[in-house]
């Protein structure tokens, strides 16, 4: 099976060129300088219009701000609204990640209740702006996953798979580490996921090393801002 290259796009400026260069899916966001935030209504609509002509899926980020991944009730409502709007506009998937601090240790852990509520918003029946019912959106849990201590990552996979999350985007280690140094950890994560959800490697993967990384991990999808060769 051909390798699926997910292109991380800030706005829509480079989306047509990325699709032409071989991107099989687009993660759409804004403000990549802070790791990505929710794109606007107009940006989502424009990207969906472009993608419909090619059959390429759009995954829309739901993140109200940069910084950490522990969110207030108000911020959860923002993410819920962003997911609902993106779905009505016709995206195939949404991307988010919510963490909490363990009450005893202070360690980062998945905010299970918030994630469950947002997955429900992503999966519930919705009528699009065109007046037709749209299918459930695929859910990617983003690199908030990499904030979890290693010992909590396997239990997070179990929980997210049980919720119906389709994939986890992860660098396999701190963002400052080269992707090639994280292959062993990424492989262990993929083996633990065991087909229940996809481990989507990202961060430092380019059009030059994408196939090498995928072959080393036995994965079918890779992610990045340079995942395809652009002019």
C-alpha positions as CSV (number, residue, x, y, z in Angstrom):
1,X,0.0,0.0,0.0
2,X,1.3,3.5,-0.9
3,X,2.5,5.7,1.9
4,X,-0.1,8.4,2.9
5,X,1.6,11.7,3.4
6,X,-0.3,14.1,5.6
7,X,0.7,17.7,4.9
8,X,0.4,20.1,7.8
9,X,-0.9,23.4,6.3
10,X,-1.1,26.8,7.8
11,X,-4.1,28.4,6.0
12,X,-4.8,27.3,2.4
13,X,-2.0,29.0,0.5
14,X,0.1,25.9,-0.1
15,X,-2.8,23.3,-0.1
16,X,-3.2,23.0,-3.9
17,X,0.6,22.7,-4.4
18,X,0.8,20.1,-1.6
19,X,-2.0,18.0,-3.1
20,X,-0.4,18.2,-6.5
21,X,2.9,17.1,-5.0
22,X,1.4,14.0,-3.5
23,X,-0.2,14.9,-0.2
24,X,-2.9,12.4,0.6
25,X,-4.4,14.2,3.5
26,X,-4.3,17.8,4.9
27,X,-4.1,18.8,8.5
28,X,-5.4,22.3,8.4
29,X,-4.5,24.8,11.2
30,X,-3.4,28.4,11.9
31,X,-0.5,29.8,13.9
32,X,2.1,27.0,13.3
33,X,4.6,29.1,15.2
34,X,2.8,28.0,18.4
35,X,2.1,24.5,17.2
36,X,-1.2,25.2,15.4
37,X,-4.6,26.6,16.4
38,X,-8.1,26.4,15.0
39,X,-8.4,27.7,11.4
40,X,-11.1,30.2,10.6
41,X,-14.5,29.4,9.1
42,X,-13.4,30.9,5.7
43,X,-10.1,29.0,5.7
44,X,-11.9,25.7,6.4
45,X,-14.5,26.3,3.7
46,X,-11.8,27.2,1.1
47,X,-9.7,24.2,1.9
48,X,-12.7,21.8,1.7
49,X,-13.7,23.3,-1.7
50,X,-10.1,22.6,-3.0
51,X,-10.0,19.1,-1.5
52,X,-13.4,18.0,-2.8
53,X,-12.0,18.3,-6.3
54,X,-9.2,15.8,-5.6
55,X,-10.7,13.4,-3.0
56,X,-8.1,14.5,-0.4
57,X,-9.3,14.5,3.2
58,X,-9.2,17.6,5.4
59,X,-8.4,17.3,9.1
60,X,-9.2,20.5,11.0
61,X,-7.4,21.5,14.1
62,X,-9.5,22.4,17.2
63,X,-7.2,24.3,19.6
64,X,-8.1,27.7,21.0
65,X,-4.6,28.9,21.8
66,X,-1.0,28.1,21.9
67,X,0.8,27.0,25.1
68,X,-0.1,24.0,27.2
69,X,-2.9,21.5,26.7
70,X,-4.8,21.8,30.0
71,X,-8.0,23.6,29.1
72,X,-10.8,25.5,31.0
73,X,-14.5,24.8,30.6
74,X,-14.7,28.0,28.4
75,X,-11.9,26.7,26.2
76,X,-13.6,23.3,25.9
77,X,-16.7,25.1,24.6
78,X,-14.5,26.8,22.0
79,X,-13.1,23.5,20.8
80,X,-16.5,22.0,20.7
81,X,-17.8,24.8,18.6
82,X,-14.8,24.6,16.3
83,X,-15.4,20.9,15.8
84,X,-19.1,21.4,15.1
85,X,-18.4,24.2,12.6
86,X,-15.7,22.3,10.8
87,X,-18.0,19.3,10.5
88,X,-20.8,21.4,9.0
89,X,-18.3,22.7,6.5
90,X,-17.5,19.2,5.3
91,X,-14.1,18.2,6.8
92,X,-13.4,14.5,7.1
93,X,-11.7,14.7,10.5
94,X,-10.7,16.9,13.5
95,X,-7.5,17.1,15.5
96,X,-7.3,17.9,19.2
97,X,-5.7,16.9,22.5
98,X,-6.6,17.6,26.1
99,X,-4.5,17.0,29.1
100,X,-5.0,17.2,32.9
101,X,-2.7,17.2,35.9
102,X,-2.8,14.1,38.0
103,X,-4.2,15.1,41.4
104,X,-1.6,13.1,43.3
105,X,1.6,13.4,41.3
106,X,1.0,16.5,39.1
107,X,2.1,14.5,36.1
108,X,0.3,15.1,32.8
109,X,-2.4,12.7,31.9
110,X,-5.2,12.6,29.3
111,X,-8.2,14.6,30.3
112,X,-10.6,11.6,29.8
113,X,-13.8,13.4,30.5
114,X,-13.1,16.3,28.1
115,X,-11.7,14.1,25.4
116,X,-14.8,11.9,25.6
117,X,-17.1,14.9,25.3
118,X,-15.2,16.2,22.3
119,X,-15.1,12.8,20.6
120,X,-18.9,12.7,21.0
121,X,-19.2,16.0,19.2
122,X,-16.9,14.7,16.4
123,X,-19.0,11.5,16.0
124,X,-22.6,12.7,16.5
125,X,-25.0,13.1,13.6
126,X,-24.6,16.6,11.9
127,X,-26.4,18.3,9.0
128,X,-23.9,20.2,6.8
129,X,-24.3,23.8,5.7
130,X,-25.4,22.2,2.4
131,X,-28.3,20.5,4.1
132,X,-27.1,16.9,4.0
133,X,-26.1,14.6,6.9
134,X,-22.4,14.2,7.2
135,X,-20.6,11.0,8.5
136,X,-18.8,11.0,11.8
137,X,-15.4,12.8,11.7
138,X,-12.2,10.9,12.2
139,X,-10.4,12.0,15.3
140,X,-6.6,12.5,15.7
141,X,-5.2,13.1,19.2
142,X,-2.3,15.5,18.4
143,X,1.2,15.9,19.9
144,X,-0.2,16.8,23.3
145,X,0.4,13.0,23.6
146,X,4.2,13.7,23.8
147,X,3.7,15.7,27.0
148,X,2.7,12.5,28.8
149,X,5.3,10.5,30.8
150,X,6.2,7.4,28.9
151,X,4.6,5.1,31.5
152,X,1.3,6.9,30.9
153,X,1.4,6.7,27.1
154,X,0.4,3.1,26.8
155,X,-2.6,3.5,29.0
156,X,-3.5,6.6,27.0
157,X,-3.4,4.5,23.8
158,X,-5.8,2.0,25.4
159,X,-8.2,4.7,26.5
160,X,-8.2,6.7,23.2
161,X,-8.7,3.5,21.2
162,X,-11.7,2.7,23.3
163,X,-13.2,6.1,22.6
164,X,-12.9,5.5,18.9
165,X,-10.0,7.9,18.2
166,X,-8.5,6.9,14.9
167,X,-4.9,8.0,15.3
168,X,-2.4,9.6,17.6
169,X,0.1,12.1,16.2
170,X,3.4,11.8,18.0
171,X,7.1,12.5,17.6
172,X,8.0,9.7,20.0
173,X,9.9,12.0,22.3
174,X,10.7,15.6,23.1
175,X,10.3,18.0,20.1
176,X,14.0,18.8,20.3
177,X,15.1,15.2,19.6
178,X,15.7,14.0,16.0
179,X,13.0,11.7,14.7
180,X,15.6,9.0,13.9
181,X,16.5,8.9,17.6
182,X,12.8,8.1,18.5
183,X,12.2,5.1,16.1
184,X,12.5,2.5,18.9
185,X,9.9,4.3,21.0
186,X,7.6,4.9,18.1
187,X,7.8,1.2,17.2
188,X,6.8,0.2,20.7
189,X,3.8,2.6,20.6
190,X,2.7,1.2,17.2
191,X,3.0,-2.4,18.4
192,X,1.0,-1.6,21.5
193,X,-1.7,0.1,19.4
194,X,-1.9,-3.2,17.5
195,X,-4.2,-1.9,14.8
196,X,-6.7,-0.4,17.2
197,X,-5.7,3.0,16.2
198,X,-2.9,4.4,14.0
199,X,0.3,5.8,15.3
200,X,1.1,8.8,13.0
201,X,4.7,9.8,13.3
202,X,5.5,13.5,12.8
203,X,8.1,16.2,13.6
204,X,11.3,16.1,11.5
205,X,9.8,13.9,8.8
206,X,10.3,15.3,5.3
207,X,9.8,14.1,1.7
208,X,13.4,12.9,1.9
209,X,13.2,10.5,4.9
210,X,9.4,9.8,5.0
211,X,9.7,6.4,3.4
212,X,12.7,5.4,5.5
213,X,10.8,6.3,8.7
214,X,7.6,4.5,7.6
215,X,9.5,1.3,6.6
216,X,11.4,1.3,9.9
217,X,8.1,1.6,11.9
218,X,5.9,-0.4,9.7
219,X,3.4,2.4,9.5
220,X,1.3,3.6,6.5
221,X,1.0,7.3,7.3
222,X,3.4,10.1,8.0
223,X,2.9,13.7,8.9
224,X,4.8,17.0,8.4
225,X,5.1,20.5,7.0
226,X,7.7,19.2,4.5
227,X,6.3,15.8,3.8
228,X,6.0,16.5,0.1
229,X,8.5,18.4,-2.1
230,X,7.2,21.9,-2.9
231,X,8.9,24.3,-5.2
